[in-house]
Amino acid sequence: MNFCATLGVDVSKEWLDLCLIKDGAKVWQGQIDNCKTDIRATLTTLRKSFDVTLSQMLVVMESTGVYGNLLLEVLWAKKVPTWVEHASHIKSSSGMTRGKNDAIDAERIAIYGVRFQDKARLWTPPRDVIRKLSVMASLRSRLIRAKTMLTLPMKELNSFSKPEMACLVSENSTPVIEQINERIKNIDKQIQQIIEQDAQVSRKVDQITSVKGVGMVTAVALMIETNEFTKYENAKKLACAAGVAPFEYSSGLYKGKRHVSPRANKRIKTLLHQCARSAIAVPGELSDYYCRKVAEGKHKMSVLNAVRNKILHRIFALVRDDTMYDPNFQHMIA
């Protein structure tokens, strides 16, 4: 799709920096408050002052979490094509640069949108059920981190300090840890209720958890990351985003080993790692595969990553084909 103009937006908590490029030239740049009133007023001004049709103007912005929610809400309501891109992609495309500020960032984002508009992936809002799951999953993660912050010092004091010191910390930390555990259990129940109230989400979660080693937490995380498996075209792209797809590193006569990239969704990668460890801990196909490859001399972490990849590909295939996992499934040979 060809767009009549491109608007680059650098998002921060308090304000938005904007840069409008039309017919290959920068025609306007400014800063507004990050509120719906100013956003609507600015879109109206751009439409009238620069003869821009909002439905044919591409808005490009970086993924900045909740700070961009108000802008996204207004743009979706006005049916303005919006591209939410990862910040590292925009930074890499700019080449070697020196210095930066919000205004420069907005211009660089706009230039990125002009250069790569043929690769634009237009943003669509997740359904309310996914937003609810995202909020609850984030809260659950924060509680687990808080629990770890309290539990770890207790264990260290028990091992390396006097008993009375450890007792002092335990007396004050244990009640809080118990409350956190209770909150986590309550959140798990609420997440389960949210899933059960939506037939589509419930069906996909059942499909994901039908794979051996995959639990509810991983299923919810994948549903959120993929926006119900609509964000990625195939399993390979999802595996790349999750950091479990190996890449070749070679040049000329040098032939390096294939290994995964550090650029990944660390949360998804960690969960898949836990799934893989669970899968190889019990008798089955994946356990046999792991033992066979290790016996052949393969590095254990390399084989474990292959198991992570296999699990992710199976999950994607199940959701794509709308079916449950069948451990006895065999491909038909033509």
C-alpha positions as CSV (number, residue, x, y, z in Angstrom):
1,M,0.0,0.0,0.0
2,N,1.3,3.5,-0.9
3,F,0.8,6.1,1.8
4,C,0.4,9.8,1.1
5,A,2.5,10.8,4.1
6,T,4.4,9.3,7.0
7,L,4.3,10.5,10.6
8,G,7.1,9.4,13.0
9,V,6.3,9.5,16.7
10,D,8.7,9.3,19.5
11,V,6.7,8.3,22.6
12,S,7.5,9.3,26.2
13,K,5.5,9.4,29.4
14,E,4.7,13.1,29.4
15,W,4.7,14.1,25.7
16,L,5.0,13.0,22.1
17,D,7.5,14.3,19.5
18,L,6.2,14.1,15.9
19,C,7.7,14.5,12.5
20,L,5.7,14.5,9.3
21,I,7.2,13.6,5.9
22,K,5.3,14.2,2.7
23,D,6.5,13.7,-0.8
24,G,10.0,12.8,0.5
25,A,10.4,16.1,2.5
26,K,10.0,17.0,6.1
27,V,7.0,19.4,6.2
28,W,6.3,19.6,10.0
29,Q,7.8,18.8,13.4
30,G,6.4,19.4,16.8
31,Q,5.8,18.3,20.4
32,I,2.5,17.7,22.1
33,D,1.3,16.4,25.5
34,N,0.6,12.7,25.7
35,C,-3.1,13.0,26.1
36,K,-6.1,12.2,23.8
37,T,-7.2,15.8,23.5
38,D,-3.9,17.0,22.0
39,I,-3.5,13.9,19.9
40,R,-7.0,14.4,18.2
41,A,-6.3,18.1,17.8
42,T,-3.0,17.5,16.1
43,L,-4.4,14.9,13.7
44,T,-7.1,17.5,12.7
45,T,-4.4,20.2,12.2
46,L,-2.3,17.9,10.0
47,R,-5.2,16.9,7.9
48,K,-6.3,20.5,7.2
49,S,-2.9,22.2,7.0
50,F,-1.1,19.7,4.8
51,D,-4.0,18.2,2.9
52,V,-3.3,14.7,4.4
53,T,-5.9,12.0,4.3
54,L,-5.7,10.2,7.7
55,S,-6.6,6.8,6.3
56,Q,-3.7,7.1,3.9
57,M,-1.1,8.4,6.3
58,L,1.2,5.9,7.9
59,V,2.0,6.5,11.6
60,V,5.2,4.8,12.8
61,M,6.2,4.5,16.5
62,E,8.4,2.3,18.7
63,S,7.0,-0.3,21.0
64,T,7.1,1.5,24.4
65,G,4.6,-0.4,26.5
66,V,1.7,1.5,28.2
67,Y,3.0,5.0,27.3
68,G,1.8,4.6,23.7
69,N,-1.7,3.3,24.6
70,L,-3.5,6.6,24.4
71,L,-2.0,7.3,21.0
72,L,-2.9,3.8,19.7
73,E,-6.4,4.1,21.0
74,V,-7.0,7.4,19.1
75,L,-5.3,6.2,15.9
76,W,-7.4,3.0,15.9
77,A,-10.6,5.0,16.4
78,K,-9.8,7.3,13.5
79,K,-8.7,4.3,11.3
80,V,-5.2,5.7,10.8
81,P,-2.7,3.0,9.6
82,T,-0.2,2.4,12.4
83,W,3.0,0.5,12.5
84,V,4.5,-0.4,15.9
85,E,8.1,-1.4,15.3
86,H,10.8,-2.7,17.7
87,A,13.2,0.0,18.6
88,S,16.3,-2.0,17.7
89,H,15.1,-2.4,14.1
90,I,14.8,1.4,13.7
91,K,18.2,2.0,15.4
92,S,19.9,-0.6,13.2
93,S,18.5,0.9,10.0
94,S,19.9,4.4,10.8
95,G,23.5,3.3,10.5
96,M,26.3,5.1,12.4
97,T,24.8,8.1,14.2
98,R,26.0,10.6,16.8
99,G,23.9,12.3,19.3
100,K,20.2,12.0,19.9
101,N,17.1,13.8,21.4
102,D,13.4,13.3,21.1
103,A,13.0,15.5,18.0
104,I,15.8,13.7,16.2
105,D,14.4,10.3,17.2
106,A,10.9,11.3,15.8
107,E,12.6,12.3,12.4
108,R,14.6,9.0,12.3
109,I,11.4,7.0,13.0
110,A,9.6,8.9,10.2
111,I,12.5,8.3,7.7
112,Y,12.4,4.6,8.7
113,G,8.7,4.5,7.8
114,V,9.3,6.1,4.4
115,R,12.2,3.7,3.5
116,F,10.5,0.5,4.6
117,Q,6.8,1.2,4.2
118,D,6.5,-1.9,1.9
119,K,7.4,-4.0,5.0
120,A,5.0,-2.3,7.3
121,R,3.0,-4.6,9.6
122,L,-0.1,-2.6,10.5
123,W,-1.0,-2.8,14.2
124,T,-4.4,-4.2,15.3
125,P,-5.5,-4.0,19.0
126,P,-5.6,-7.1,21.1
127,R,-9.1,-8.2,22.3
128,D,-10.0,-7.2,25.9
129,V,-9.5,-10.8,27.0
130,I,-5.9,-10.7,25.9
131,R,-5.4,-7.3,27.6
132,K,-6.8,-8.7,30.8
133,L,-4.5,-11.7,30.6
134,S,-1.5,-9.5,29.9
135,V,-2.2,-7.3,33.0
136,M,-2.7,-10.4,35.3
137,A,0.4,-12.2,33.9
138,S,2.5,-9.1,34.5
139,L,1.2,-8.8,38.0
140,R,2.0,-12.4,38.6
141,S,5.6,-12.0,37.4
142,R,6.1,-9.0,39.7
143,L,4.9,-11.0,42.7
144,I,7.2,-13.9,41.9
145,R,10.2,-11.5,41.6
146,A,9.2,-9.9,45.0
147,K,9.0,-13.4,46.5
148,T,12.5,-14.3,45.1
149,M,13.9,-11.0,46.6
150,L,12.7,-12.1,50.0
151,T,13.4,-15.8,49.8
152,L,17.0,-15.7,48.5
153,P,18.5,-13.6,51.4
154,M,16.8,-16.0,53.9
155,K,18.5,-19.0,52.3
156,E,21.9,-17.2,52.2
157,L,21.7,-16.2,55.9
158,N,20.8,-19.8,56.9
159,S,24.0,-21.0,55.1
160,F,26.5,-18.2,55.9
161,S,25.3,-16.4,59.0
162,K,24.5,-17.0,62.7
163,P,21.1,-18.7,63.4
164,E,19.8,-15.7,65.3
165,M,20.4,-13.4,62.3
166,A,18.6,-15.8,60.0
167,C,15.8,-16.0,62.5
168,L,15.3,-12.2,62.6
169,V,14.9,-12.1,58.8
170,S,12.7,-15.1,58.7
171,E,10.3,-13.8,61.3
172,N,9.7,-10.7,59.2
173,S,9.9,-12.2,55.8
174,T,7.9,-15.4,56.2
175,P,4.4,-13.7,56.7
176,V,5.0,-11.6,53.6
177,I,6.0,-14.5,51.5
178,E,2.9,-16.5,52.6
179,Q,0.7,-13.5,51.6
180,I,2.5,-13.4,48.2
181,N,2.0,-17.1,47.7
182,E,-1.7,-16.6,48.5
183,R,-2.0,-13.7,46.0
184,I,-0.3,-15.8,43.3
185,K,-2.8,-18.6,43.8
186,N,-5.6,-16.1,43.6
187,I,-4.2,-14.6,40.4
188,D,-3.9,-18.1,38.9
189,K,-7.6,-18.7,39.6
190,Q,-8.6,-15.3,38.0
191,I,-6.5,-16.1,34.9
192,Q,-8.2,-19.5,34.7
193,Q,-11.6,-17.8,34.9
194,I,-10.8,-15.2,32.3
195,I,-9.7,-18.0,29.9
196,E,-12.8,-20.1,30.6
197,Q,-15.1,-17.1,29.8
198,D,-13.8,-16.9,26.2
199,A,-14.3,-20.0,24.1
200,Q,-11.7,-19.0,21.5
201,V,-9.0,-18.4,24.0
202,S,-10.0,-21.5,26.0
203,R,-9.7,-23.7,22.9
204,K,-6.3,-22.4,22.0
205,V,-5.0,-22.7,25.6
206,D,-6.2,-26.3,25.7
207,Q,-4.4,-27.0,22.4
208,I,-1.1,-25.5,23.7
209,T,-1.2,-27.3,27.0
210,S,-1.9,-30.6,25.2
211,V,1.8,-30.7,24.3
212,K,3.9,-32.6,26.9
213,G,5.8,-30.2,29.3
214,V,3.8,-27.1,28.4
215,G,1.7,-25.5,31.2
216,M,-0.8,-22.7,31.7
217,V,1.8,-20.0,32.3
218,T,3.6,-20.7,29.0
219,A,0.3,-20.9,27.1
220,V,-0.9,-17.5,28.4
221,A,2.5,-15.9,27.7
222,L,2.4,-17.2,24.1
223,M,-1.2,-16.0,23.6
224,I,-0.2,-12.5,24.8
225,E,3.1,-12.3,22.8
226,T,1.5,-13.5,19.5
227,N,-1.9,-11.7,20.0
228,E,-3.7,-15.1,19.7
229,F,-1.2,-16.3,17.1
230,T,-1.9,-13.6,14.6
231,K,1.4,-11.6,15.0
232,Y,3.7,-14.1,13.3
233,E,3.2,-15.7,9.9
234,N,4.8,-19.0,10.7
235,A,6.6,-21.0,13.4
236,K,10.0,-20.1,12.2
237,K,9.4,-16.4,12.8
238,L,8.0,-17.1,16.2
239,A,11.0,-19.3,17.0
240,C,13.3,-16.4,15.9
241,A,11.5,-13.9,18.2
242,A,11.7,-16.4,21.0
243,G,15.4,-16.9,20.6
244,V,15.3,-20.6,19.9
245,A,16.1,-20.6,16.2
246,P,19.8,-21.2,15.5
247,F,21.6,-19.1,12.9
248,E,24.7,-19.7,10.8
249,Y,27.8,-17.4,11.5
250,S,30.4,-17.8,8.8
251,S,32.5,-15.7,6.5
252,G,34.8,-16.8,3.7
253,L,36.9,-19.8,4.8
254,Y,35.6,-19.4,8.4
255,K,32.7,-21.7,9.2
256,G,31.4,-20.9,12.6
257,K,29.0,-22.9,14.7
258,R,25.2,-22.3,14.4
259,H,23.9,-20.7,17.6
260,V,20.9,-18.7,18.7
261,S,20.8,-14.9,18.8
262,P,20.8,-12.9,22.1
263,R,18.1,-10.7,20.6
264,A,15.0,-12.5,21.8
265,N,12.0,-12.4,24.0
266,K,13.7,-13.6,27.2
267,R,10.5,-14.3,29.0
268,I,9.2,-16.7,26.3
269,K,12.7,-18.3,26.0
270,T,12.8,-18.9,29.7
271,L,9.4,-20.5,29.7
272,L,10.2,-22.7,26.7
273,H,13.4,-23.8,28.5
274,Q,11.4,-24.9,31.5
275,C,9.0,-26.7,29.2
276,A,11.8,-28.5,27.5
277,R,13.3,-29.6,30.8
278,S,9.9,-30.9,31.9
279,A,9.4,-32.8,28.6
280,I,12.8,-34.6,28.8
281,A,12.3,-35.5,32.4
282,V,9.6,-38.0,31.6
283,P,9.6,-41.0,29.3
284,G,8.5,-40.1,25.7
285,E,9.6,-39.1,22.3
286,L,11.4,-35.9,23.3
287,S,13.1,-37.6,26.2
288,D,14.4,-40.3,23.8
289,Y,15.5,-37.7,21.3
290,Y,17.4,-35.8,23.9
291,C,19.2,-38.9,25.2
292,R,20.0,-40.1,21.7
293,K,21.5,-36.8,20.6
294,V,23.6,-36.4,23.8
295,A,24.9,-40.0,23.3
296,E,26.0,-39.0,19.8
297,G,28.2,-36.3,21.3
298,K,26.0,-33.3,20.9
299,H,26.2,-30.5,23.5
300,K,23.4,-30.8,26.0
301,M,22.4,-27.2,25.7
302,S,22.3,-27.5,21.9
303,V,20.0,-30.5,22.1
304,L,17.9,-28.8,24.8
305,N,17.4,-25.8,22.5
306,A,16.4,-28.2,19.7
307,V,13.7,-29.6,22.1
308,R,12.5,-26.0,22.8
309,N,12.3,-25.4,19.0
310,K,10.3,-28.6,18.5
311,I,7.9,-27.7,21.3
312,L,7.3,-24.3,19.8
313,H,6.7,-25.6,16.3
314,R,4.2,-28.2,17.6
315,I,2.3,-25.5,19.5
316,F,2.2,-23.3,16.4
317,A,1.0,-26.2,14.2
318,L,-1.7,-27.2,16.7
319,V,-3.2,-23.7,16.9
320,R,-2.9,-23.2,13.1
321,D,-4.7,-26.5,12.4
322,D,-7.1,-26.1,15.3
323,T,-6.4,-29.6,16.8
324,M,-5.1,-31.2,19.9
325,Y,-1.7,-32.9,20.2
326,D,-1.6,-36.5,19.2
327,P,1.6,-38.3,20.4
328,N,0.9,-41.2,18.0
329,F,0.4,-38.9,14.9
330,Q,2.4,-40.0,11.8
331,H,2.8,-38.1,8.6
332,M,1.2,-39.6,5.6
333,I,3.7,-40.6,2.9
334,A,2.4,-39.9,-0.6
